[in-house]
Amino acid sequence: MPDEEVIPALPTHCSLGTSGRGGEEAQKEGNMESVAAWRVVLSMLLIVVAAWDLRTKRVPHLIAWPLLLLAVAIRTWQGSWILLPLLVGLILVELLPQVWRGPGIVLLVGGAQWGGQILSDPVAQLVALWWGVAYVLWTLHVLGGGDTRVFMALVALFPDTALVAALWGGLALVSVAWLLVLYRRSAWSLLAQAGRSISSGRYPSQEDLAEQGKPSTPGLVLGALAYLWLIAGRT
């Protein structure tokens, strides 16, 4: 499981007419500029998605799906080809009855873990694990479909446990903020009640999520920005 920053393949700047240490320094500087530009572009895109979710309570498919497919394409190009059939399998799981979706996800993720072990691909194993967690939360109507795809795309782009922790932390902070803003003094009792409901196996329905659910993509974006600029940005 990689501890260092994981950045998708980025273009490098070639310096003509240089060699030796000077050429290496120029190439290193060019790589740093490319990484910084990538962070800026991705950050702006994520902020737009969060603002859209706040305004409409929906994540646009024209952003979420291309971002996820781009992340899978990058990982496939870098050798983690297991993720492409895993994504197709997860999409097909949506066609199953509700009662069979959980076992189907477990079977797919378990197969991806086994394949990653055989191929010595810890990146695919990490991504598959958290894709499975996100998909289970989607089937339980804890996360919306757009939130799930954004989460999956970010984990595939940056397969790092620090990113995963930042994403869950951002979701938790935004969820608590929504409770405090909307319910104030009764927020903590409602949070405890929700925890008891989940621990007893009572999850929100799809109608509950549509009617009462609050935008959670801002939490994912908060965690992603913290990772990009405070954690990964240090390297």
N, C-alpha and C positions, 0 to 999 in steps of 0.2 A: 504494500500500500504506500504510494509515494508520499513522502513527507514534504518534499520541496514543491514549489509552485508549479502547477501544470498549466501551461498556456497552449492553446491550439496553434497549429502551424501558422506562422506569420511570414510575410515576405521579408526578405533581407535586402539591405542596400549594399551594392557592390561598388567598391572604390577602385576605379581604373587608374593605373599608373602608380600604385602604391604596393609596397611589399614589406615583409618582415613585421616588426612590432607596430610600425605606423599603420600598416594595412589592417592588422588585427584590431587595433584600437578603433579605427574608422568603422570596421564592420560591427564591432561591439556597440559603438555609439548608434549606428544605424538600426541595429536590432532593438536597442532600448527605445528608440524613437518609434519604431513599429509597434512595440508592445504598448507604449503609452497611447498611441493613436487608437489601437484596438480597444483599450480600456475606455477611452473617451467615447468612441462610437457605441460600444455595448452599453455603457452607462446611460447615454442619452436615450437609446432605444428602450431600456428598462424603465426609465423615468416616464417615457411616453405611455408604456403599457400600464404602469401603476396609475397614472392620471386617468387613463381611459377606464380602468376598472373602477376607480373612485366615482367617476361620472356616470357610468352606465351599468355597473355591477356585472360586467362581462369582459372577458379577455378576447380580443378579436382573433379569429382563426387565421386571418391573413398575416398575423405576426407570430402567434404561438406555434403553428405547424411549421412554417419555414424555418424558424429558429431551432426547433427540435430536429428537423431533417438536416439542417446544416451541421448541427452538433454531431449527429450520427454519421454524416458523410466524413467529417473531419476525423472522427475516431476510427472509422473503417479504413480511411486512407492511411492512418497511422498504425494499422494492424489489428485493431480490436473489431474484427469483422463479426463477432458473435452478436454485437448489439443490434445489427440490422435485422436478422431473423427474430431476435427477442422482441424488438419493437413491433414487427408484423404479428407475432404471436399475441402480444398484449392487446393489439387492436382487435384481433379476432376473438379474444376472450370476451369482448364487449357484446358479442353476439350470443353468448351463452346465457342461460337463465341465471338469475341472481345467486341462487344457491350454489352453482358450480363455478362462479367466477373466482372465489377465493382459492379453491383447490387448483384451478387452472393456473392462477398466478404463481402459486407455490411450485407447481410442476415446472413452469417455464423458468422461473428464477433458479430453481435447483439445477435444471439442465444447464443454464448459463454458468452457474458456479462450477459445475463439473467440467464444462468445456474450458472455462478459464483456467482451471487447475491443470488440465491436460496440456493446454497450450502455453502455460506459464504466463498468463495475462492477468495480473492483479488489477489493472485498470478496469477491464471488463467485469471482473468480479465485484469491484466496488460499485460501479455504475449499476450493474444488474441488481444488486442488493437493494439499493435505495430507490431504483425504479419500482421494484416490487413493493416496497413500503408505501410509496406514493400512490401506486395503483390500488393497493388495498384500502388506503384512506379514501380514495375516490369512490370505490365500490360501496364504502360505508357512508358516503355522503358527508364526509368530514372536509374534504377538499373538492372544489369544483373542477370541471374538466380543463378549463384554461389554466388554472393554478397548477394542476398536475403536469401539464405539458411544459409550462415555464420551468417548474422545478426539475423535470427530467432533462430539459435542454441545458440548464445551468450545471447540473451534476455531470452531464456528458462533456460539456466544454471544459470544466475544471474538476476532474475526478480527484478530489482532495477531501479528507475528513474534516479539515478546517472549514471548508465551504459548507459542507453539510451541517455542521454545528452552527455556522452563521445563519444559514437559511432557517433552521428550526428556531433559533434564537430570535430572528426577526419576526417570524410568524407569532411567536409567543408574546413578544412585546406589543405588536400591533393588536393582537386579540385582547390583551389586557387593557390597552388604550381604548379600544372600542367599548369595552365594558364600563370603564371609568367615565367615559364621555356620555354614554347613553343612560347608564343606571346609577352612577355615582355611589351613594352609600350602600346600595344593595348589590354592587358589583361582585364583591368577594363571596357573598352567599350564593349568587347565581353561578359563579365559577365553581364553587364547591359542589353545587347541585349538578352541574354539567359533568364534573368529575365522577360523582357517584353514579350518574346515569350511564356513562361510558364503561365504568368498571363493572357494572351489572349487565352489560351487553345491550343496553338500549341506545341506539344511534339515531341521529336525525334522518328523516326521510328526504327524498329528493324534493318534495314540495316544501318541507321545512327549510332546506338549504336555499331554495329559490326565493322564498318569501321572507325569511328571517335572517338568512346568512348575510354577513357583511364582507366587503371586499378584503381579500386576504393577500392578493398579489402585492400590495404595498409592503407587506411584511417580508415577502420573498425578495423584493427589490432592495429593501433596507439591508437585509442580510448579505445580498450579493454585492452591494456597493461597499459595505464594510469589509468584505473579503477582498474585493478588487483593489481598494485604495489604502486599507489599513493593514491587511495581512499579506496578500500576494504582492502588493505594491512596495513592500519593503525590500524585496529581492531584486 
